[in-house]
């Protein structure tokens, strides 16, 4: 049985890297690169995810699947990821196709063609296709619930000070307009353990709490939360839970059953590597009817039809290329991807962790983080450091001080296209800055 699974995984990946050629789509992929990637997949078919994570010859072939510029060290996947070339090819193909007969492509065919994409997203997340709406991003998805869920004056929403700013803005609008109560708890950075996080949420719950909004992982630090435990406790108290999974999907192997949440929103242009401006919304089937859509749906739309959340006006057929990103990701494998991202993070964290004036705001205990971590260099302003890394060394990171006053630092989030040389280069620069400051920086 294990041999059959390995063979199936290998065949899936081979289809992912060569499918556009078979379909007659113009490709950016070098045919030689396809053959090398196929050979690497065959060679590693019997290895564990952890073994593959350290196999640089395999990842070197995967890295050739991307169009990233190698004179730039891109370490900001948490904002947006580079897509594999097969996805870029699919995007270009879809644009050409929709221009052949725009009204047919956009108003007639798209509604039918998008259904296999919905089914693929549902399979990835481990839910029914009728529980998945395709959105433009995580904000689109999460705002649908945060603004559409019936709440009355005095009803309380429990969240954290570190949740995504756009979601906090949505709750603040409801507070001002409708009189709901928004309670924010503070998450330690880093926490001592998952039990501390569970207790923080439990202590924040009250008889007025109707909804909990939490991020998994936290955008600013990559900190994973004990979502299933929190959901189980919340449900015993009649509280619903919405999870901001913008940094989870495609990052770690994850299913809805692992979370137990009622609602889940994510961007697909981050770790899934789908076209920019694509996302997904999960709503538990028996809760669809009570959530108002962000944009009014046609009166003919059933109130329990997940598609009512997709009435956004004209949309592009580019969303169909989500399927190509999912196929590529399935080919690499969710477990392999997770193991590789954890390996890349350990690579730079262990090296910089030896410096006395470096502090991390992320816990590296098992299960508490993976491919995202936030680091702070003592006495170095994170605005200045971010600017210095880009202008002097063309290294792209994210400055967390832009979005929180609780701590400062830079968020590092590599992806499958990241090479060890790029991580080492980043470490070289940070080591120099930590020892010499920015004024004497190389």
C-alpha positions in Angstrom: 0.0 0.0 0.0 2.8 2.4 0.9 4.5 1.7 -2.5 1.2 2.4 -4.3 0.9 5.8 -2.5 4.5 6.7 -3.4 3.9 5.8 -7.0 0.7 7.8 -7.1 2.5 10.8 -5.6 5.2 10.6 -8.2 2.7 10.4 -11.1 0.8 13.4 -9.7 3.9 15.5 -9.7 5.0 14.4 -13.1 1.6 15.5 -14.4 1.9 18.8 -12.6 5.3 19.7 -14.2 4.4 18.6 -17.7 0.7 19.0 -18.0 0.8 22.4 -19.8 3.0 20.9 -22.5 0.5 18.1 -23.1 -2.3 20.6 -23.3 -0.6 22.5 -26.0 -0.2 25.6 -23.8 2.8 27.8 -24.6 5.2 27.2 -21.7 8.0 29.1 -20.0 9.4 25.8 -18.7 12.6 24.6 -20.3 11.9 21.0 -21.5 15.2 19.9 -20.1 14.2 21.3 -16.7 11.0 19.2 -16.8 13.0 16.1 -17.5 15.4 16.8 -14.7 12.5 17.5 -12.3 10.9 14.2 -13.3 14.1 12.4 -12.7 14.5 14.0 -9.3 11.0 13.0 -8.3 11.6 9.4 -9.3 14.8 9.3 -7.3 13.3 10.6 -4.1 10.0 8.6 -4.3 10.9 6.3 -1.4 12.3 9.0 0.9 10.5 10.4 3.9 9.5 14.1 3.9 12.2 14.9 6.4 14.8 13.1 4.2 13.7 15.0 1.1 13.7 18.3 3.0 17.5 18.1 3.1 18.1 16.7 -0.4 19.4 19.8 -2.2 19.7 18.1 -5.5 15.9 17.6 -5.5 15.1 21.1 -4.4 17.5 22.5 -6.9 15.2 21.1 -9.6 12.1 22.5 -7.9 13.7 25.9 -7.7 14.1 25.9 -11.5 10.3 25.8 -11.7 10.1 29.5 -10.6 10.6 32.8 -12.3 12.1 34.5 -9.3 15.0 36.9 -10.0 18.1 35.5 -8.5 19.7 38.9 -7.9 16.9 39.5 -5.4 16.7 37.4 -2.2 12.9 37.2 -1.7 12.0 36.3 1.9 8.5 37.6 2.0 6.2 34.8 1.0 3.8 35.8 3.9 2.8 38.8 1.8 2.8 37.1 -1.6 4.6 34.2 -3.2 6.2 33.8 -6.6 4.2 31.3 -8.6 5.7 28.3 -10.5 6.1 28.8 -14.2 3.3 26.3 -14.9 0.9 28.6 -13.1 2.2 31.6 -15.0 1.7 29.7 -18.2 -1.9 28.9 -17.2 -2.6 32.5 -16.3 -1.4 33.7 -19.7 -3.4 30.9 -21.4 -6.6 31.9 -19.6 -6.2 35.5 -20.5 -5.8 34.6 -24.2 -8.8 32.3 -24.0 -11.1 34.8 -22.4 -10.2 37.4 -25.1 -11.5 35.1 -27.9 -15.1 35.6 -26.9 -15.2 37.6 -23.6 -18.9 37.5 -22.9 -19.0 33.7 -23.4 -15.8 33.2 -21.4 -16.8 35.5 -18.5 -20.6 35.2 -18.2 -21.4 31.8 -19.6 -18.4 29.4 -19.3 -16.7 30.6 -16.2 -19.4 29.5 -13.8 -19.1 25.9 -15.2 -15.3 25.8 -15.5 -14.8 27.0 -11.9 -16.6 24.0 -10.4 -13.6 21.6 -10.7 -11.5 24.3 -9.0 -14.0 24.4 -6.1 -13.8 20.6 -5.8 -10.0 20.7 -5.8 -9.9 23.3 -3.0 -12.4 21.2 -1.0 -10.3 18.1 -1.4 -7.2 20.0 -0.2 -9.0 21.4 2.9 -10.9 18.1 3.6 -14.5 19.4 3.3 -17.5 19.4 0.9 -17.3 21.4 -2.3 -20.6 23.0 -1.3 -18.7 24.6 1.7 -16.1 26.4 -0.4 -16.4 29.8 -2.0 -13.7 31.2 -4.3 -12.7 34.7 -3.3 -10.2 37.4 -4.2 -8.1 37.0 -1.1 -8.3 36.3 2.7 -9.6 39.7 3.5 -12.5 39.2 1.1 -13.2 35.8 2.6 -13.0 36.8 6.2 -14.9 40.1 5.8 -17.7 38.1 4.4 -18.2 36.4 7.7 -17.1 39.2 10.0 -19.5 41.7 8.4 -22.2 39.2 7.4 -22.7 37.2 10.6 -25.8 38.3 12.5 -24.6 40.1 15.7 -26.6 42.3 18.1 -25.6 45.3 20.2 -23.6 44.1 23.1 -22.6 40.8 21.5 -18.9 40.2 22.0 -16.2 39.1 19.5 -13.0 37.8 21.1 -9.8 38.2 19.1 -6.1 39.2 19.7 -4.1 42.3 19.3 -2.0 40.5 16.8 -4.7 39.5 14.4 -4.6 40.8 10.8 -5.2 44.6 10.7 -7.9 44.4 8.0 -9.9 42.0 10.1 -9.6 44.2 13.2 -10.7 47.1 11.0 -13.8 45.2 10.0 -14.7 44.5 13.7 -14.1 48.1 14.6 -16.5 49.2 11.9 -19.2 46.9 13.4 -18.4 48.2 16.9 -18.9 51.8 15.7 -22.0 51.1 13.6 -23.8 48.4 15.5 -22.5 48.5 19.0 -20.9 45.1 19.2 -18.1 44.6 21.8 -14.6 43.8 20.5 -12.3 42.2 23.2 -8.6 41.8 22.3 -6.3 39.6 24.3 -2.5 39.8 24.0 -0.4 36.8 22.9 3.1 36.4 24.4 5.9 36.6 21.8 7.0 33.9 22.1 4.7 31.9 24.3 6.0 29.3 26.7 3.7 26.6 25.3 0.3 25.9 23.8 -1.4 25.6 27.2 -0.6 29.3 27.8 -2.4 30.2 24.6 -5.4 28.0 25.4 -5.7 29.7 28.8 -5.4 33.1 27.3 -8.5 32.5 25.1 -10.4 30.7 27.8 -9.9 33.6 30.2 -11.0 36.0 27.5 -14.3 34.2 27.0 -17.5 35.6 28.7 -21.2 34.9 28.6 -21.5 37.7 26.0 -18.9 36.1 23.6 -20.6 35.0 20.4 -17.6 34.7 18.0 -13.8 34.1 18.3 -11.5 35.3 15.5 -8.0 33.9 15.6 -5.1 33.6 13.1 -3.3 30.3 12.5 -0.5 31.0 12.2 -0.2 34.6 13.4 0.7 36.8 10.5 3.3 38.8 12.4 5.3 36.0 13.9 4.3 32.7 12.3 3.1 31.4 15.7 0.6 28.5 15.4 -2.3 28.4 17.9 -4.0 25.4 19.5 -7.1 26.0 17.3 -8.7 22.6 17.8 -8.6 22.9 21.6 -9.9 26.5 21.5 -12.7 25.5 19.1 -13.8 22.5 21.2 -14.0 24.7 24.3 -15.8 27.5 22.5 -18.4 25.2 21.0 -19.3 23.8 24.5 -20.2 27.5 25.3 -22.1 28.1 22.2 -19.4 30.3 20.7 -18.5 30.1 17.0 -14.9 30.3 15.7 -13.6 31.9 12.5 -9.9 31.1 11.6 -7.8 33.4 9.5 -5.7 30.8 7.7 -4.0 33.1 5.2 -0.6 31.8 6.4 -1.7 28.2 6.7 -3.0 26.8 3.4 -0.1 25.5 1.4 2.3 26.2 4.3 1.6 23.1 6.4 -0.4 19.9 5.8 -3.8 20.9 7.2 -7.5 19.8 7.0 -10.6 21.3 8.4 -11.0 18.4 10.8 -7.6 19.4 12.4 -9.1 22.8 13.3 -12.8 22.2 14.0 -13.6 25.8 13.1 -16.9 27.1 11.8 -15.5 29.5 9.2 -12.1 29.7 7.5 -10.6 32.2 5.1 -7.3 32.2 3.2 -5.4 33.8 0.4 -4.1 31.4 -2.3 -1.4 33.8 -3.7 0.8 33.2 -0.7 1.8 29.6 0.2 -0.4 27.9 -2.4 1.4 29.9 -5.1 -1.8 30.5 -7.0 -2.5 33.6 -9.2 -2.4 36.9 -7.4 -5.8 38.0 -6.1 -7.2 34.6 -5.4 -8.6 33.2 -2.1 -11.0 30.8 -0.5 -13.7 30.8 2.1 -15.0 27.8 4.0 -18.3 28.0 5.7 -19.7 25.0 7.6 -22.7 23.9 5.5 -25.4 24.4 8.1 -24.2 27.9 8.7 -24.2 29.2 5.2 -27.8 30.4 5.2 -27.4 32.7 8.2 -24.4 34.6 6.8 -25.2 37.7 4.7 -23.0 37.9 1.5 -20.5 40.8 1.3 -22.1 41.8 -2.0 -25.8 41.2 -2.5 -26.5 38.0 -4.3 -29.3 37.6 -6.9 -32.7 37.0 -5.3 -32.9 33.7 -7.1 -29.8 32.4 -5.3 -30.6 30.0 -2.5 -29.7 31.4 0.9 -27.8 28.1 1.7 -25.9 28.1 -1.6 -22.2 28.8 -1.0 -22.0 30.6 -4.4 -24.0 33.5 -3.0 -20.6 34.7 -1.6 -19.2 34.9 -5.1 -21.6 37.5 -6.5 -18.8 40.0 -7.0 -19.5 41.3 -10.5 -17.2 40.6 -13.4 -14.4 38.2 -12.5 -11.4 37.0 -14.6 -10.9 33.5 -15.9 -7.4 33.8 -14.3 -8.9 32.1 -11.2 -9.0 28.9 -13.2 -5.2 28.7 -12.8 -5.7 28.0 -9.1 -6.1 24.4 -10.3 -2.6 24.4 -11.7 -1.1 25.7 -8.5 -2.9 23.0 -6.5 -1.7 20.3 -8.9 1.9 21.6 -8.6 1.6 21.7 -4.8 0.0 18.2 -4.7 2.9 16.9 -6.8 5.5 18.2 -4.4 3.4 17.0 -1.5 2.0 18.8 1.5 4.2 16.9 3.9 7.3 17.5 1.9 6.5 21.2 1.6 6.0 21.5 5.3 9.2 19.6 6.1 11.2 21.8 3.7 9.9 25.0 5.1 10.7 23.9 8.6 14.2 22.9 7.5 14.8 26.3 5.8 13.7 28.2 9.0 15.9 26.1 11.2 18.8 26.8 8.8 18.8 30.6 9.4 17.4 30.6 12.9 20.1 28.3 14.3 22.8 30.4 12.8 21.5 33.8 14.0 20.5 32.3 17.3 24.2 32.1 18.2 24.4 36.0 18.2 23.9 37.5 21.7 22.0 40.6 20.5 19.4 38.7 18.4 15.9 38.0 19.8 13.2 35.9 18.2 9.5 36.6 18.6 8.5 33.1 17.4 8.5 29.9 19.4 10.4 27.0 17.7 9.1 24.2 19.9 7.6 21.4 17.8 4.3 22.3 16.2 4.4 26.0 17.2 5.9 27.3 14.0 7.2 26.3 10.6 8.2 28.5 7.7 7.7 31.9 9.2 9.7 33.6 12.0 10.3 37.1 13.3 13.7 38.3 14.5 14.8 41.5 16.2 18.4 42.8 16.3 19.0 44.8 19.5 19.4 48.5 19.1 18.7 48.3 15.4 15.5 50.0 14.2 13.4 47.6 12.1 12.4 50.3 9.7 16.0 51.2 9.1 17.0 47.5 8.9 14.3 46.7 6.3 15.3 49.6 4.2 19.0 48.7 4.5 18.4 45.1 3.5 16.6 46.1 0.3 18.6 49.1 -0.8 22.0 47.8 0.0 21.5 44.0 -0.6 18.2 43.6 -2.5 16.9 41.3 0.3 13.1 41.5 0.7 11.7 41.1 4.2 8.7 42.5 6.1 8.9 45.0 8.9 6.4 44.0 11.6 6.7 47.4 13.3 4.5 48.7 10.5 1.6 46.7 12.0 2.2 46.4 15.8 3.6 48.5 18.6 4.1 45.5 20.9 7.5 44.6 19.4 9.6 45.3 16.4 11.7 43.1 14.1 11.6 41.6 10.6 9.5 38.7 9.5 11.3 36.1 7.4 9.3 33.7 5.2 11.1 31.7 2.5 9.4 29.3 0.1 10.3 26.4 -2.1 12.1 28.6 -4.5 14.5 29.8 -1.8 18.1 28.5 -2.0 20.4 27.8 0.9 22.9 30.3 -0.6 20.2 33.0 -0.4 19.5 32.2 3.3 23.2 32.2 4.0 23.6 35.5 2.3 20.8 36.9 4.5 22.5 35.6 7.6 25.9 37.1 6.5 24.3 40.5 6.3 22.4 40.2 9.7 25.6 38.9 11.4 27.5 41.9 10.1 24.8 44.4 11.2 24.5 42.7 14.6 28.2 43.2 15.2 28.8 46.5 13.5 25.5 48.3 13.2 24.0 49.9 10.0 26.4 52.8 9.8 29.3 50.4 9.3 27.3 47.9 7.2 28.9 46.3 4.2 
